[in-house]
Amino acid sequence: MGWARIGAITVAAALFGGLAAVLIGRATNTLGGTKTVVVETGAAARPAAAPLAVRGSLKPLLGNGFDPARIYAARAAGVVTVFAYFSNRPSSSSQGSGFVVSPTGYVLTNSHVITDAGEAAPGQPARAASRLYVEFSDHDRVRASVVGWDIFDDVGLLKLDPGAHPLRPVPLGDSDRVGVGNPVAAIGSPLGNENSLAVGVVSARRRIDSLTSQYSIVDALQTDAPITHGNSGGPLFDARGRVVGINAQIDTQSGGNDASVGFAIPIDAAKRSMDQLVASGRVAYGYAGVETEELTPSLARHFGFPVLRGAVVTSVGLGTPAERAGLRGGTRTVIFGDLSFRLGGDLVVAVDREPIRNGDDVVRAISTRLPGQTVTLTVYRNGRRRLIRVHLGARPVNP
């Protein structure tokens, strides 16, 4: 898929309102008989609950041991290869992976597998492939339609005719429970080699830059399980055969797959996007429009903050919900050791009474709300504690 990023990941200040997705699909068009939800932005009402048939009652494997051969035998039939054909970009075709998540024919993958997200001209919306096919482990191919996509969390959702081929859905796990050192297995089609298995462990949980937007993604699963071009969109399984992530990208110094680090989109974020797409064709996330910087105990003691942990507001976007609510950004940059730090802004320590220790906590708290909702921020300003209510908007594509 050409998704390897060159250079080490740089952890930037978190954006209030989310490093998770805020796409809204509204307009539709027909691509060879397939219905595509085109992603736009704007306010959205709370979507209805997704039908239970989306995921059903799939069960994890029994036992606590990590047995890659057993995982492969039980789950490989639910992993597919995705072939996308484009009429609107130089690379006319691409190949990735995906996995069946319901007996009704829904397939999860990456948005960059099924659209030109990340390759479109700046300011232009992502466009879906003109034709899409899914190939099963028995090499049978069927036509797929696009339900929608999420450029911010790099999630794509396809739909198959459930009668076109026997389906073996895979169960979805809980990425929030995944810890560093947990064993994982990736199944996909690296370099076109379908149904390939790779194993490793979760190396870290961290923020990564999105391949398909100007935002970042929190809680991505870093793994040493070898993944490469073509693995994009495939599942990352835990020891009990539950999907805990969607393999999405690698980070490398050389531009190749040697000495690279793999990352997967957390399945909890993907489930949220999928459920909303199925229910209403829209995915919406709260947005405040503030950048923050982590306050550490050393910084707090040196600069005399009243608490040791939190998220310091470094800047407030013009015309954003945060500016309208009266939040204040930093006014001067200072040097502490080998770090630069922005002082003068509000220090956020809670969102709706949920404790905040860093910028990623702010993102989690805000992005799970919906546009139109109001949150109460507990902040310190000039050493005094105060409450500020922010009426959230919808995340813009170009912040």
N, C-alpha and C positions, 0 to 999 in steps of 0.2 A: 504493500500500500504506500510505500514511500513516506512512512511516518516517523522515521528515526530522527530525533532532534540532535543537532550537533552542539556539544558543549554541556557543561555541568549545569544542573538546575540551580537557579537563583531564587531564594525565598524572598519574595517581595512583601510589602505591607499589605495586610488583608483589606479587601473592600467590604464595607458594610453592605449588607444586602446580598452578599453571597458570592461564593466561589462555586456554588451549585447553580443549576440551570434556571433560566427564566425565559423560556420560549413560549410563544403562543401561536398555535397553528389555526388559521382561520380560513383563508381562501383555499379552494380546491381546484385541481385541474386533472385532466385525464391523460395518462401515459400508457398508450397501448392497452387501454381497458383497465388499468390499475388506478385506484384512487389515492392521491397523494395529498397529505396535509402540509401546506406551505407554512413555514415558521415565520411569525411576525412578533412584534412586541406591542405591549399595551396592557391596560388593566384587564383583569379577568375575574369572573365570579368564581366562588369555590366550586370545584367540580364535584359531581356526584360520585358516590363510592363505586369503585371498579367492580364489575361482576365477579362473583366467586369463580366463574368458569375460566377466568384468566389464568389462574395458577392451579386450581383444584386442590386436592389433598395429597400431594406427592410426599413420599416418606424418605427419610435419610437411611443410609445403610446402617445396619446394626454393628455394634462393636466399637471399640475405642482405638484399635491399632490402625496404623497407616499402611494400607496395602494398595499400591498404585495399580497392580494388575487387576485387582478386584474393582477398583474405581473405573478403570478403563472398560472392563467387561460390562459393567452395569450402566455406564453413562455414554459411551462413545456413540451409540445409536441415536442419541438425542443431540449430538453436535453436528453441525452442517457446514458446508463450504458455500460462501455467498459470492456470486458472480454478478458484477454490476457493469452495465454498458452505458456510456455517456455519449451524447451527441453534441455537447456544448463545451467540451474542454479538450486540450491537446491529447491527454492520455485517455483514449476512448474506452478503455476497459480497466477494471481492477478486480482484485480477488481478496476476500477476507474470510472470516469465520463467523459463526453465530450458533445459537442453541435454542431448541424448542422449549417453551416454558408453559405450554398449555395444550390440552387435547383439542382445543378449538383452532389451533394453528398459528398462535403467536410465536414470533422468533425475535429474540434480543440480539443486538449486534452494536457496533459503533456507528455514530453518525457519519464519520469520515469514510466508512466503508460504502455507504449507500448514497452519499451526496458529495458535492464538491466543497463541502465545508472545510475551511483552511486553505483552499486553493482559489476561491472566488476573489474577484477584485475587491479592494477595501470599500466598505460601505454597501456592497452588493449582497443580497440574501443568498443563502445556500440553496442549491437546486438539486433535486433528486435525480438519480440515474433514470434514463429513459426506459431501460429494461432491466429486470432483476430476476435471477434464477437462484434456487437453492438446491444444492446437491447433497444427497444423503450418503451414508457410509456404503450403501450398495451401488453407488454411482448413478442412481436414478435422479434426474433433475425435474423440478417442477417450477412453475412460474410463481413469483412472489409479488405482492403489492406493498406499498409503503403506507404505514399508518401515520407515522410522524417521526420527528427526530429532535434531538436536544443538543444544540451546538455547544452549550456551556459545559455540560457534563459528558459530552461526546457519547450519547446514547441514541441508538436507532431502533425502531420497532417495525417489524415486517409482519405480514399476514399471509398464510397459505390456505388453500382449500384443504380442510382436514380430510377430505375424501380422496385427495390426489395421491397420498402415500401414507402408509402406516406411521403414526407419530409416537415417539418415545420421549415425552417431556422429562426434563430434569428438574429436581427440586431446588428452590432458592433458599439460601441460608441467611445468616445475620452477620453482616460484615462488622458491626459494632462489637461483636464478641471475639473477633479474630485478634490474636496477640502475636507479637514478634516471636519468631521461633516455631510457630505452628507450621506443620507440613502442608504443602499444597501441590496440586497436580493441574497442569494446563493441557487441554486438548484442543487442537485446531489444525489449521492447514498452513504451516510455515513454508514459504516459498513454493506453495502449491502442493506440498506433500500432505495430502489429506489424512485426517484421523491420526495425527501424530501426538504422542504423549511426551510431556516433559515434567520433571518433578523438582521440587526444591522446598524452600521455607519462606515464610514472610520475613523479610529483612528489616522492614520499618513501616511505619505509617506516617505519611507526610503530605505536605502540600506540593502539588506539581502544576506547572504551566499547562493550560489546555492547548491541544493541537488545533482546535477549531474555533477559538474565540480569544478575546483579549483578557479573559479572566483566568483564574486558577481554580484548582479543584482540591478541596481539603479531604483528608483521610484516605488518600489513595494508598493502595497496598503495594509496597515495593517488594519484589521477589527476585530470588536468584534462580528461579526456574527459567531455563532458556526459552525466550520467546523472540520471534523475529517477524519479518514481513510476511503477512498472511495469517498470523495469529490474531491480528486485530479483530475484535468482536467475539472471540472465543471465550469459553468459560474458564475460570480459575476455581477448582474444587477444593473443599476442605477434606479432612480425613474420612468424613462420613458421606462423601459424595454430594455435598450441597454446594451450590455456586455461591461463592463469596465475593467474586469480582469479575469484571469484564476486561480481559487483556486488551490494552489500548495502545501502549507506546513503550519505547525504550529511550534511555538516555546514554549517550556515548561520546567519548572524546574524539574518536577516529572517524565517525560517520558510518561505521559498519557495525556488525553485530558482535565483534570481538570486544571483550572487556566492557560489555554494556550492562545496564541495569534495567530490569523490566518493571512496568507499573500497570496496575489494574484499577479500573473505576470501581469504587465500593458498591456492592450490590444493593445496599440500602438506598443509595441515591438513585440507582437505576430503577428499582421497584417503584419509587415515588413517581418518577417520570413516566414509567410504563402505565401505572394505574391511572394516572390522569389522562394520558393519551387515549387509552381504551375507553374511559368513561366519557370524555368530552372532546377529545382532539386537541386539548390545550394543556399546557404545563405552565404553572405560574409560581413565582417565588417573590418573597418580599425583598424590598430594596430601600436602603436609606441614603446611600450616596456619600459614605465617609470612608476615608482610609485611616488605618490604625497601625500602631507599632507596639510591640510587646514590652510591658514594664517588667523587668526582672528585679529580684531583691537588691542586687548591687546598685542598679540604677536608682531604685526607690530610696535607698539609704543615702546615696550620694547627693541626690537632688531634693531630698526632704519630702517625698510623697507621704501621705498619711497611711497608705497601705503598701504591701510589698508586691502585689500582683495585680494585673489588670491590662487594659488596652488603651493606650494613649491616642487620642484623636490627633492625627498629623495634618489632615486637610479635610475640608468640607466642600463638596461640589456645588457649583452655582445652580440655583433653581431646584435643588434636590429636597426630598422630604427632611433630611437632616438640617439643611439651612433654614427651612421654614420653621422647624421646631426650635431653632435657636442654639443648636450645638456649635461649639467653637473648636477651631483647628489650631495647630501650632503656629507660633509667631516667630520663633528663632531656632536655629540649628546650633547645637553645641557638640563638643567632642568629649567623649569619656573613654579613656584608654585608646583602643583602636576602633571605637565605634562612634558613629555620628548619631545624634538623637535629637528629635524635634520636641521642643518644650513649648508650653503656653496653651496647649489644648486641653479639653476636658479628658478626664480619666474615667473610663467606663469600667465599673466593677460588677454590674449585674444587668440582666435584661429580663424583665418580668420576674424578678427575684431569683433568676438562675445565675449562679456565680460565674463571673468572667475572669479568666486568668490570662488570656492572650487574644490576639486578633482572630484566630481560628474559632475560638469559642463564640465570638460575636457573630461570625459568619454562620455557624451552626444555628444559633438562636434566631437570627433574622431570616435566614433563607428558608426555614421551615414554616414561617408564616406566609400569608398570602397578601397580595396587593389589596389595599383597602383596610387592612387590620391596623390596629394601634398597639404599640408596645411602649412600655415604660422603662426607661433607662435610668439606672442609678449611677450617678457620676460624681466625681469630686472636681470642683473648680475653685482654684485659689485656696485649697485646703478645706473647703466647706462642702458637705454632702448635699446633693439636691436630686430631685426626680424630674426627668424630662420626658414628655410624651411625644412619640414620633408616629405620625400617620404614614404608613408605608406605601410606597409606589411599586411599580413593576420595573424590573431590571432592564435598562436599555442595552441594545447590542453594542453601541459605541459609547462607553462611559465618558 
